[in-house]
Amino acid sequence: MSLIKSFPLVIILILFISAFIMPLIKKIKIAKGISLISMTIVMILALINLIFVINKGGYLYRIGHFNAPYGVEFRIGIIEAIMGLVFTFVSLMIIWYSVYSIEKEIKESKVALYYLLINILIGSLLGVVYSNDLFNCFVFIEVGTLASCGTIVVKDKKENIKATMKYLIMSCLGSGLVLMGIAYLYSMTGHLNIDYIHEVLIKSYLNYPNAVLISIVLFIVGLGVKSAMFPLHNWLPDAHSSAPTSSSAILSSLVLKAFVLLLIKILYRLYGMKILEYYSVLNIILILGSLGMIMGSVFAIFQKNIKRVIAYSTVAQMGYIFLGIGLGTDIGISIAVFHIIGHSVTKSALFLLVGGMIEQTGHKTLEHLKGIGREMPLTLGLFSMGALSMIGIPILPGFISKWHLSLAAIADGDVILVAVILLSSLLNAIYYFPIIINGFFGEENLQGKVYKSKSKPLKELMPVIFLVISMVYVGLTSSGIINLIALGLK
């Protein structure tokens, strides 16, 4: 039993240690194999950990000799355990896909470095999810930021370097604000451990009302930059659209989510509803989430590059998560966390499929991808499934999130939010449906196209098929997953 409690730390250590073995190996196949095997092992450990937490309850795990608040500890509840499994599963599928395609996008000499960066990135994201210590979270954030910048710039093209610089500058700004927020809290409470800070703050926040408010705003803005909260998202389209396909998938589906989870942790566990209601800051998150849902989709409609369409769609989808956080109710937060899961499996699949289309046709623009449904029927079929989830077609996770967010908004008395959610779904349809319709239908689109002429082999599409199956599974078992998340919030 105590062995299982050490699994979160073991997961991070396996990812970090295996990462530093890769550059020592000259053979690309072995580097890929190490990345695949290490991610498979950590996924199995994350699954065992989740089963343990569901059966026995959450736990605190001390790292080192000292107990909190002096030592560092991990806090593993149901939500952290679920996220551990989601992150490792999605990463494994993306790495599996990249094994076949990565040499087509980056130089062979950089492949081992690329997998090193991926393992470090996933390890640091899990560190952010598991940590119960603010400074520890900050260290993992910094490691993750540098690794994610590396996964973009590794392509070594002019637009990648430009996008990475933009991402790095914005990310450093976000990290700096988070560090200032931590410094404010430390000066007020003398603690870095989330539980201990909450205990002190709840008794004394009225003694320094302005300092507490400033710290909340620093966290919202700092983590808002890192998780592409509108209007702090302007680094995202360039970074996601110019990065290698597997990097785009990880950045969109996982990197943003770790920072949103940290924001949820800080707002609801560190400050707590009593303090948040006193300052009414959640309304700001609610408004920015609503704006993100609309404006992300509006920007996506005007894009010509298919990867930029999917990137702006991410801004809109993050809006739903911020809307759930901003509602400030148990069901709102539960759906925000559920949407993180649904979006992670869906968006990773969409980016991999779009990468496959670009790889096989050599084109990025929507105009050149008309009729792709005849040349790559399975690829566009899988893409359609993911797109339908984003639009909000019943039984798929996108619909479940929108439905429950609407119910939560009605329960909260914010009926206008239901109109915002409906409008956002309509806008999603405006840019996703033409890709599907022009891909499969229209004589002028299909003229001269040869059936299955550009299809990828089934073995290369298997990881994406697994992602789409898991997306449908998340939709079908949504009530059980949402109940689990709600249990984890108590």
C-alpha positions in Angstrom: 0.0 0.0 0.0 2.8 2.5 0.9 4.5 1.4 -2.3 1.5 2.6 -4.4 1.6 5.9 -2.6 5.1 6.5 -4.0 3.9 6.0 -7.6 3.4 9.7 -8.4 7.0 10.4 -7.5 8.2 7.2 -9.3 6.3 8.3 -12.4 8.1 11.7 -12.5 11.5 10.1 -11.8 11.1 7.5 -14.6 10.3 10.3 -17.1 13.2 12.5 -16.0 15.8 9.7 -15.7 14.8 8.1 -19.0 15.0 11.5 -20.7 18.6 11.9 -19.9 19.5 8.5 -21.2 18.3 9.4 -24.7 21.0 11.8 -25.9 23.6 9.2 -24.9 22.2 6.8 -27.5 23.1 7.3 -31.1 20.4 5.0 -32.6 17.1 6.8 -33.2 15.1 3.6 -32.9 16.4 3.0 -29.4 15.6 6.6 -28.3 12.0 6.1 -29.6 11.8 2.8 -27.9 12.9 4.2 -24.5 10.3 7.0 -24.9 7.5 4.6 -25.7 8.5 2.1 -23.0 8.9 4.7 -20.3 5.5 6.3 -21.1 3.8 2.9 -21.1 5.2 2.1 -17.7 4.1 5.4 -16.2 0.7 5.0 -17.7 0.3 1.6 -16.0 1.5 3.1 -12.7 -1.0 6.0 -13.1 -3.8 3.5 -13.7 -2.9 1.5 -10.6 -2.7 4.8 -8.6 -6.2 5.8 -9.8 -7.7 2.5 -8.9 -6.0 2.7 -5.5 -7.4 6.3 -4.9 -10.9 5.4 -6.0 -10.9 2.4 -3.5 -8.9 3.8 -0.6 -9.3 7.5 -0.9 -6.8 10.3 -1.5 -3.5 10.6 0.3 -0.5 12.9 1.0 2.9 11.7 0.1 6.0 13.2 1.8 9.1 13.7 -0.3 12.3 13.7 1.8 12.7 13.6 5.6 10.7 16.6 6.7 6.9 16.8 7.1 4.9 19.7 5.7 5.1 22.7 5.9 8.9 22.4 5.9 9.2 19.4 3.5 7.7 19.0 0.0 4.6 16.9 -0.4 2.4 15.5 -3.1 -1.4 15.6 -2.6 -3.1 12.9 -4.6 -6.9 13.0 -4.7 -9.3 11.6 -7.3 -8.8 14.6 -9.7 -5.0 14.4 -9.6 -5.1 10.6 -10.1 -7.5 10.9 -13.1 -5.3 13.6 -14.6 -2.2 11.5 -14.1 -3.9 8.7 -16.2 -5.2 11.2 -18.9 -1.8 12.9 -19.3 0.1 9.7 -19.6 -2.4 8.0 -21.9 -2.6 10.9 -24.3 1.2 11.3 -24.2 1.7 7.7 -25.0 -0.7 7.9 -28.0 1.1 11.0 -29.3 4.5 9.5 -28.9 3.3 6.3 -30.7 2.1 8.4 -33.6 5.3 10.5 -33.7 7.4 7.3 -34.0 6.3 7.0 -37.7 6.3 10.7 -38.7 8.8 12.7 -36.6 11.8 12.4 -39.1 9.6 14.0 -41.8 9.4 17.2 -39.7 12.7 17.5 -37.8 16.4 16.6 -38.6 17.4 13.0 -37.7 20.2 14.4 -35.5 17.6 16.1 -33.2 15.2 13.1 -32.8 16.8 11.9 -29.5 16.7 15.5 -28.2 13.1 15.8 -29.1 12.1 12.7 -27.1 14.2 14.0 -24.2 12.1 17.2 -24.2 8.8 15.3 -24.4 9.6 13.2 -21.4 10.8 16.1 -19.4 7.7 18.1 -20.4 5.3 15.4 -19.4 7.2 14.8 -16.1 7.0 18.5 -15.2 3.3 18.8 -16.1 2.6 15.9 -13.8 4.7 17.6 -11.1 2.4 20.6 -11.4 -0.7 18.4 -11.1 0.6 16.4 -8.1 2.4 19.0 -6.0 0.8 20.5 -2.9 3.6 23.0 -2.5 3.5 26.3 -4.4 7.2 26.8 -4.9 7.6 23.2 -6.1 4.8 23.9 -8.6 6.7 27.0 -9.8 9.9 25.0 -10.4 7.9 22.4 -12.4 6.2 25.3 -14.4 9.7 26.7 -15.3 11.0 23.3 -16.4 7.9 22.6 -18.4 8.0 26.0 -20.1 11.6 25.5 -21.3 10.8 22.0 -22.5 7.7 23.1 -24.4 9.7 25.9 -26.0 12.2 23.3 -27.1 9.5 21.1 -28.7 8.5 24.0 -30.9 12.0 25.4 -31.9 13.4 21.9 -32.6 11.9 22.2 -36.1 14.6 24.9 -36.8 12.6 27.0 -39.2 12.3 30.8 -39.2 8.6 30.8 -38.2 9.3 28.3 -35.4 12.1 30.5 -33.9 9.8 33.5 -34.1 6.8 31.6 -32.5 9.1 30.2 -29.8 10.5 33.7 -28.9 6.9 35.0 -28.6 5.9 32.0 -26.4 9.0 32.3 -24.2 8.5 36.0 -23.6 4.8 35.6 -22.8 5.5 32.5 -20.7 8.2 34.2 -18.7 5.8 37.1 -18.0 3.2 34.6 -16.8 5.8 32.8 -14.6 7.0 36.0 -13.1 3.5 37.0 -12.1 2.9 33.6 -10.5 6.2 34.0 -8.6 5.1 37.4 -7.4 1.8 35.9 -6.2 3.7 33.2 -4.3 5.9 35.9 -2.7 2.8 37.8 -1.6 1.3 34.7 0.0 4.6 33.7 1.7 5.0 37.2 3.2 1.4 37.1 4.6 1.3 33.4 5.8 5.0 32.2 6.1 4.0 29.0 4.2 4.4 27.6 0.8 2.2 24.5 1.4 -1.3 25.0 -0.1 -3.2 23.5 2.9 -1.2 25.6 5.4 -1.6 28.8 3.5 -5.4 28.2 3.4 -5.5 27.7 7.2 -3.7 31.0 7.8 -5.4 33.0 5.1 -9.0 32.1 6.1 -8.3 33.5 9.6 -6.4 36.6 8.5 -7.3 37.7 5.0 -9.3 40.7 6.3 -6.1 42.0 7.9 -4.5 42.6 4.5 -7.4 42.8 2.0 -5.5 44.5 -0.8 -2.5 42.2 -0.6 -4.8 39.1 -0.9 -6.6 40.6 -3.8 -3.4 41.5 -5.6 -2.1 37.9 -5.1 -5.4 36.4 -6.6 -5.1 38.7 -9.6 -1.4 37.8 -10.1 -2.3 34.1 -10.2 -5.3 34.6 -12.5 -3.2 36.7 -15.0 0.0 34.6 -14.7 -1.7 31.3 -15.2 -4.2 32.8 -17.6 -1.2 33.7 -19.9 0.1 30.1 -19.7 -3.3 28.5 -20.3 -4.3 30.8 -23.1 -7.1 32.7 -21.4 -8.6 35.3 -23.7 -7.2 38.0 -24.3 -3.8 36.6 -23.1 -3.8 33.9 -25.8 -1.9 35.7 -28.6 1.2 33.5 -28.4 -0.9 30.3 -28.9 -1.8 30.3 -32.6 1.8 30.8 -33.8 3.3 28.3 -31.4 0.7 25.6 -32.1 0.5 26.0 -35.8 4.3 26.1 -36.5 5.4 23.3 -34.1 5.9 19.7 -35.2 2.5 17.8 -35.3 3.2 15.8 -32.1 4.3 19.0 -30.3 1.1 20.8 -31.3 -1.0 17.9 -30.0 0.9 17.9 -26.6 0.8 21.7 -26.3 -2.9 22.0 -26.9 -4.2 18.9 -25.2 -1.9 18.8 -22.1 0.4 21.8 -21.4 -2.5 24.3 -21.2 -4.5 21.9 -19.0 -1.8 21.5 -16.3 -1.8 25.3 -15.7 -5.6 25.4 -15.6 -5.6 22.6 -13.0 -3.1 24.6 -10.9 -5.4 27.7 -11.2 -8.4 25.6 -10.0 -6.2 24.2 -7.1 -5.1 27.7 -6.1 -8.5 29.3 -6.3 -10.6 26.7 -4.6 -8.2 25.0 -2.3 -5.8 27.7 -1.4 -8.2 30.6 -1.2 -11.5 28.9 -0.9 -15.0 30.0 -1.8 -15.3 32.3 1.3 -12.4 34.5 0.1 -13.4 34.3 -3.6 -16.9 35.5 -2.8 -15.6 38.4 -0.6 -13.6 39.7 -3.6 -16.0 38.6 -6.4 -13.0 37.9 -8.7 -14.8 34.9 -10.3 -17.0 37.2 -12.3 -13.9 38.4 -14.2 -13.0 34.7 -15.1 -16.6 34.2 -16.1 -16.6 37.2 -18.5 -13.1 36.3 -20.0 -14.2 32.7 -20.4 -17.4 33.7 -22.2 -15.4 36.1 -24.5 -12.8 33.4 -25.2 -15.6 31.0 -26.3 -16.9 33.5 -28.8 -13.8 35.3 -30.0 -11.7 32.1 -30.3 -14.3 30.7 -32.7 -14.6 34.1 -34.5 -10.8 34.1 -35.1 -10.9 30.5 -36.3 -13.5 31.2 -38.9 -11.2 33.7 -40.7 -8.1 31.4 -40.8 -6.9 29.8 -44.1 -4.3 27.5 -42.5 -6.0 24.3 -41.0 -3.6 24.1 -38.1 -4.4 27.7 -37.1 -8.1 26.9 -37.3 -7.5 24.1 -34.7 -5.3 26.4 -32.6 -7.9 29.1 -32.4 -10.5 26.4 -31.6 -8.4 25.6 -28.5 -8.8 29.2 -27.3 -12.6 28.8 -27.6 -12.5 25.4 -25.8 -10.4 26.9 -23.0 -13.2 29.4 -22.7 -15.6 26.7 -21.6 -13.2 25.6 -18.9 -12.8 29.1 -17.6 -16.6 29.5 -17.7 -17.0 26.5 -15.5 -14.3 27.9 -13.1 -16.0 31.3 -13.1 -19.4 29.9 -12.2 -17.9 29.1 -8.8 -20.3 26.2 -8.1 -19.4 22.5 -7.5 -21.1 21.4 -10.8 -19.3 24.3 -12.6 -15.8 23.2 -11.4 -16.7 19.5 -12.0 -17.6 20.2 -15.6 -14.5 22.4 -16.1 -12.4 19.3 -15.0 -14.5 17.0 -17.2 -14.0 19.3 -20.2 -10.2 19.1 -19.6 -10.4 15.3 -20.0 -12.7 15.4 -23.0 -10.7 18.2 -24.8 -7.4 16.4 -24.1 -8.3 13.3 -26.0 -10.2 15.1 -28.7 -7.8 17.9 -29.5 -4.7 15.6 -29.5 -6.5 13.4 -32.1 -7.5 16.5 -34.2 -3.9 17.8 -34.3 -2.4 14.4 -35.2 -5.0 13.9 -38.0 -4.4 17.4 -39.5 -0.7 16.8 -39.3 -1.3 13.5 -41.3 -3.2 15.5 -43.9 -0.4 18.1 -44.3 2.3 15.3 -44.4 0.5 13.4 -47.1 -0.6 16.3 -49.3 2.1 18.9 -48.6 -0.6 21.5 -48.1 -1.8 23.5 -45.1 -4.5 25.7 -46.5 -8.2 24.8 -46.4 -8.5 25.5 -50.1 -6.0 22.8 -51.0 -7.5 20.2 -48.7 -10.9 20.1 -50.5 -11.7 16.6 -51.6 -9.3 15.1 -49.0 -12.1 12.8 -48.0 -11.7 10.7 -51.1 -7.9 10.6 -50.9 -7.8 10.0 -47.1 -11.3 8.7 -46.1 -10.4 7.2 -42.7 -8.3 10.2 -41.7 -11.1 12.7 -42.5 -13.7 10.3 -40.9 -11.8 10.3 -37.6 -11.3 14.1 -37.9 -15.1 14.4 -38.4 -15.7 12.5 -35.1 -13.4 14.9 -33.2 -15.0 18.0 -34.9 -18.5 16.8 -34.0 -17.5 16.5 -30.4 -16.1 20.1 -30.5 -19.3 21.4 -32.1 -21.4 19.6 -29.4 -23.2 16.6 -31.0 -25.0 14.4 -28.4 -23.2 11.5 -26.6 -19.7 13.0 -27.4 -17.8 14.8 -24.6 -18.1 18.3 -26.1 -21.9 18.0 -25.9 -21.9 16.7 -22.4 -19.7 19.7 -21.2 -22.0 22.2 -23.0 -25.2 20.6 -21.7 -24.0 20.5 -18.1 -22.5 24.0 -18.2 -25.9 25.3 -19.5 -27.6 23.5 -16.6 -25.1 24.9 -14.1 -25.6 28.4 -15.6 -29.4 28.1 -15.3 -29.1 26.8 -11.7 -26.9 29.9 -11.0 -29.5 32.2 -12.5 -27.2 33.2 -15.4 -29.6 32.4 -18.3 -27.6 34.7 -20.6 -24.7 32.3 -20.4 -26.8 29.6 -22.1 -27.2 31.9 -25.1 -23.4 32.4 -25.1 -22.8 28.6 -25.1 -25.4 28.2 -27.9 -23.7 31.0 -30.0 -20.3 29.4 -29.4 -21.5 26.0 -30.6 -23.0 27.6 -33.7 -19.6 29.4 -34.4 -17.8 26.0 -33.9 -20.0 24.5 -36.6 -19.3 27.4 -39.0 -15.6 26.5 -39.2 -15.7 22.7 -38.7 -18.5 21.7 -41.0 -17.0 23.3 -44.2 -13.8 21.2 -43.7 -15.8 18.0 -43.5 -18.3 18.9 -46.2 -15.6 20.1 -48.7 -13.6 17.1 -47.8 -16.2 14.5 -48.6 -18.7 16.2 -51.0 -18.9 18.4 -54.0 -18.1 17.3 -57.6 -15.6 20.2 -58.2 -13.9 19.2 -54.9 -13.6 15.5 -55.7 -12.7 15.9 -59.4 -9.4 14.2 -60.2 -9.0 12.8 -56.7 -8.1 9.2 -56.5 -9.8 7.0 -53.8 -7.4 6.3 -50.9 -4.4 7.5 -52.9 -2.9 9.4 -50.0 -4.2 7.3 -47.1 -1.8 6.6 -44.2 -1.2 3.0 -43.3 -3.6 1.7 -40.6 -0.7 1.0 -38.2 0.2 4.7 -38.3 -3.4 5.7 -37.6 -3.9 3.2 -34.7 -2.9 5.7 -31.9 -5.4 8.2 -33.3 -8.1 5.5 -33.5 -7.5 4.8 -29.8 -7.8 8.5 -29.0 -11.1 8.7 -30.8 -12.4 5.5 -29.1 -11.4 7.0 -25.7 -13.2 10.2 -26.7 -16.4 8.3 -27.3 -15.9 6.3 -24.1 -15.5 9.6 -22.1 -18.8 10.7 -23.6 -20.6 7.5 -22.9 -19.4 7.2 -19.3 -19.7 10.9 -18.6 -22.1 10.6 -15.7 -19.7 8.3 -13.8 -16.7 10.4 -14.6 -18.5 13.6 -13.5 -19.6 11.9 -10.2 -16.1 10.8 -9.6 -14.8 14.4 -10.1 -17.5 15.8 -7.8 -16.4 13.3 -5.2 -12.8 14.5 -5.6 -13.8 18.1 -5.0 -15.2 17.3 -1.5 
